[in-house]
Amino acid sequence: MAGAFLVFVILLHAFIKDNTTPKTHIGSWITIVVATAIWPIVLPSIVRKKLSQVFLKTDSLTEKELQLEREIN
Protein backbone atom coordinates (compact mmCIF):
# COMPACT_ATOMS: atom_id res chain seq x y z
CA MET A 1 0.00 0.00 0.00
CA ALA A 2 2.88 2.36 0.73
CA GLY A 3 4.24 1.75 -2.77
CA ALA A 4 0.94 2.75 -4.35
CA PHE A 5 0.83 5.92 -2.25
CA LEU A 6 4.41 6.76 -3.23
CA VAL A 7 3.67 6.31 -6.93
CA PHE A 8 0.50 8.39 -6.61
CA VAL A 9 2.38 11.23 -4.90
CA ILE A 10 5.21 11.19 -7.46
CA LEU A 11 2.81 11.21 -10.41
CA LEU A 12 0.55 13.83 -8.85
CA HIS A 13 3.53 16.07 -8.19
CA ALA A 14 4.73 15.72 -11.80
CA PHE A 15 1.20 16.35 -13.07
CA ILE A 16 0.79 19.50 -10.98
CA LYS A 17 4.18 20.85 -12.13
CA ASP A 18 3.34 20.19 -15.80
CA ASN A 19 2.04 23.41 -17.32
CA THR A 20 1.28 21.83 -20.70
CA THR A 21 -1.61 19.64 -19.55
CA PRO A 22 -4.85 21.14 -18.23
CA LYS A 23 -5.69 19.87 -14.77
CA THR A 24 -9.20 19.06 -16.00
CA HIS A 25 -7.91 16.64 -18.67
CA ILE A 26 -9.60 13.35 -17.79
CA GLY A 27 -7.02 11.26 -19.67
CA SER A 28 -4.25 12.51 -17.39
CA TRP A 29 -6.22 11.63 -14.27
CA ILE A 30 -6.97 8.16 -15.66
CA THR A 31 -3.26 7.67 -16.33
CA ILE A 32 -2.44 8.58 -12.73
CA VAL A 33 -5.07 6.16 -11.41
CA VAL A 34 -3.96 3.29 -13.66
CA ALA A 35 -0.28 3.85 -12.91
CA THR A 36 -1.08 3.86 -9.19
CA ALA A 37 -2.99 0.60 -9.58
CA ILE A 38 -0.04 -1.10 -11.29
CA TRP A 39 2.57 0.43 -8.98
CA PRO A 40 4.76 -2.71 -8.78
CA ILE A 41 5.60 -2.14 -12.44
CA VAL A 42 5.64 1.66 -12.40
CA LEU A 43 7.74 2.28 -9.28
CA PRO A 44 10.91 0.49 -10.49
CA SER A 45 10.61 2.38 -13.78
CA ILE A 46 10.39 5.72 -11.97
CA VAL A 47 13.36 4.87 -9.77
CA ARG A 48 15.42 3.74 -12.77
CA LYS A 49 14.66 6.96 -14.64
CA LYS A 50 15.52 9.16 -11.65
CA LEU A 51 18.78 7.30 -11.03
CA SER A 52 19.81 7.59 -14.67
CA GLN A 53 19.16 11.34 -14.51
CA VAL A 54 21.34 11.61 -11.42
CA PHE A 55 24.15 9.67 -13.08
CA LEU A 56 23.86 11.76 -16.26
CA LYS A 57 24.13 14.96 -14.22
CA THR A 58 27.16 13.54 -12.41
CA ASP A 59 28.78 12.58 -15.70
CA SER A 60 28.10 16.00 -17.22
CA LEU A 61 29.55 17.70 -14.14
CA THR A 62 32.64 15.54 -14.48
CA GLU A 63 32.90 16.51 -18.16
CA LYS A 64 32.65 20.19 -17.26
CA GLU A 65 35.26 19.80 -14.56
CA LEU A 66 37.61 18.06 -16.99
CA GLN A 67 37.06 20.75 -19.58
CA LEU A 68 37.81 23.49 -17.05
CA GLU A 69 40.93 21.66 -15.92
CA ARG A 70 42.13 21.41 -19.53
CA GLU A 71 41.51 25.10 -20.07
CA ILE A 72 43.45 25.99 -16.92
CA ASN A 73 46.42 23.78 -17.83
Residue frames relative to the residue before (quaternion, step in Angstrom):
aa qw qx qy qz dx dy dz
M 1.0000 0.0000 0.0000 0.0000 0.00 0.00 0.00
A 0.6299 0.5347 -0.3360 0.4522 3.58 1.05 -0.73
G 0.6211 0.5470 -0.3372 0.4486 3.57 1.08 -0.71
A 0.6463 0.5114 -0.3158 0.4700 3.57 0.97 -0.82
F 0.6490 0.5101 -0.3173 0.4668 3.58 0.97 -0.84
L 0.6410 0.5309 -0.3152 0.4559 3.57 0.98 -0.86
V 0.6577 0.4924 -0.3059 0.4810 3.58 0.91 -0.90
F 0.6431 0.5261 -0.3254 0.4514 3.59 0.92 -0.87
V 0.6763 0.4912 -0.2977 0.4611 3.59 0.88 -0.91
I 0.6462 0.5138 -0.3219 0.4634 3.60 0.94 -0.84
L 0.6981 0.4641 -0.2773 0.4695 3.58 0.84 -0.96
L 0.6390 0.5198 -0.3282 0.4624 3.58 0.98 -0.78
H 0.6374 0.5251 -0.3213 0.4635 3.57 0.98 -0.82
A 0.6619 0.4925 -0.2996 0.4791 3.59 0.92 -0.91
F 0.6496 0.5254 -0.3083 0.4550 3.58 0.99 -0.85
I 0.6690 0.4913 -0.3006 0.4698 3.58 0.93 -0.86
K 0.6725 0.4953 -0.2959 0.4636 3.61 1.01 -0.76
D 0.6132 0.5727 -0.3426 0.4226 3.60 1.16 -0.58
N 0.2212 -0.8059 0.5402 0.0991 3.56 -0.52 1.18
T 0.6079 0.5946 -0.3489 0.3939 3.60 1.22 -0.23
T 0.7247 0.3786 -0.2328 0.5266 3.60 1.19 -0.38
P 0.4179 -0.6944 0.5142 0.2808 3.60 -0.80 0.93
K 0.5172 -0.6671 0.4441 0.3004 3.57 -0.98 0.81
T 0.6450 0.5046 -0.3187 0.4773 3.59 1.26 -0.21
H 0.4529 0.6932 -0.4489 0.3359 3.61 1.28 0.03
I 0.3779 -0.7763 0.4639 0.1981 3.57 -0.36 1.28
G 0.6103 0.5735 -0.3490 0.4205 3.59 1.08 -0.68
S 0.6388 0.5194 -0.3234 0.4665 3.57 1.06 -0.73
W 0.6574 0.5008 -0.3082 0.4712 3.58 0.97 -0.82
I 0.6291 0.5207 -0.3335 0.4711 3.59 1.03 -0.75
T 0.6307 0.5344 -0.3281 0.4571 3.58 1.01 -0.80
I 0.6475 0.5095 -0.3162 0.4702 3.58 0.97 -0.84
V 0.6686 0.4983 -0.3021 0.4619 3.60 0.92 -0.87
V 0.6718 0.4866 -0.3033 0.4689 3.60 0.90 -0.89
A 0.6583 0.5055 -0.3139 0.4611 3.59 0.91 -0.88
T 0.6286 0.5171 -0.3312 0.4773 3.58 1.07 -0.70
A 0.6572 0.5217 -0.3122 0.4455 3.58 0.98 -0.80
I 0.7606 0.3000 -0.1811 0.5466 3.60 1.06 -0.68
W 0.0969 0.8679 -0.4806 0.0797 3.56 1.10 0.76
P 0.6085 0.5544 -0.4011 0.4019 3.68 0.94 -0.53
I 0.6681 0.4521 -0.2934 0.5130 3.58 1.20 -0.45
V 0.6993 0.5070 -0.2651 0.4286 3.56 0.91 -0.97
L 0.6538 0.5548 -0.3315 0.3936 3.60 0.84 -0.92
P 0.6703 0.4692 -0.3343 0.4678 3.68 0.78 -0.79
S 0.6203 0.5438 -0.3369 0.4538 3.59 1.08 -0.68
I 0.6476 0.5080 -0.3096 0.4762 3.58 0.98 -0.86
V 0.6618 0.5030 -0.3064 0.4638 3.57 0.89 -0.92
R 0.6453 0.5254 -0.3180 0.4543 3.59 0.92 -0.89
K 0.6662 0.5019 -0.3015 0.4620 3.58 0.92 -0.90
K 0.6636 0.5010 -0.3053 0.4642 3.58 0.92 -0.90
L 0.6611 0.5003 -0.3137 0.4629 3.60 0.94 -0.83
S 0.6472 0.5058 -0.3323 0.4636 3.59 0.95 -0.76
Q 0.6256 0.5227 -0.3405 0.4686 3.60 1.06 -0.67
V 0.6369 0.5170 -0.3271 0.4691 3.57 0.99 -0.78
F 0.6802 0.4791 -0.2980 0.4679 3.59 0.88 -0.90
L 0.6315 0.5208 -0.3412 0.4620 3.61 1.01 -0.70
K 0.6398 0.5073 -0.3269 0.4759 3.60 0.99 -0.77
T 0.6420 0.5188 -0.3192 0.4656 3.57 0.99 -0.83
D 0.6582 0.5018 -0.3048 0.4712 3.57 0.95 -0.88
S 0.6721 0.4848 -0.3095 0.4664 3.60 0.91 -0.83
L 0.6136 0.5217 -0.3533 0.4760 3.60 1.06 -0.63
T 0.6401 0.5168 -0.3240 0.4672 3.56 0.98 -0.81
E 0.6305 0.5286 -0.3262 0.4655 3.58 0.99 -0.81
K 0.6637 0.4975 -0.3020 0.4699 3.57 0.93 -0.89
E 0.6434 0.5166 -0.3215 0.4646 3.56 0.98 -0.81
L 0.6539 0.5079 -0.3088 0.4681 3.58 0.98 -0.83
Q 0.6472 0.5144 -0.3146 0.4664 3.55 1.00 -0.83
L 0.6552 0.4997 -0.3126 0.4725 3.60 0.95 -0.81
E 0.6358 0.5256 -0.3219 0.4645 3.56 1.03 -0.79
R 0.6477 0.5096 -0.3169 0.4695 3.59 0.99 -0.80
E 0.6551 0.5114 -0.3121 0.4603 3.56 0.99 -0.82
I 0.6497 0.5113 -0.3173 0.4645 3.59 1.03 -0.76
N 0.7215 0.3887 -0.2338 0.5232 3.58 0.91 -0.90
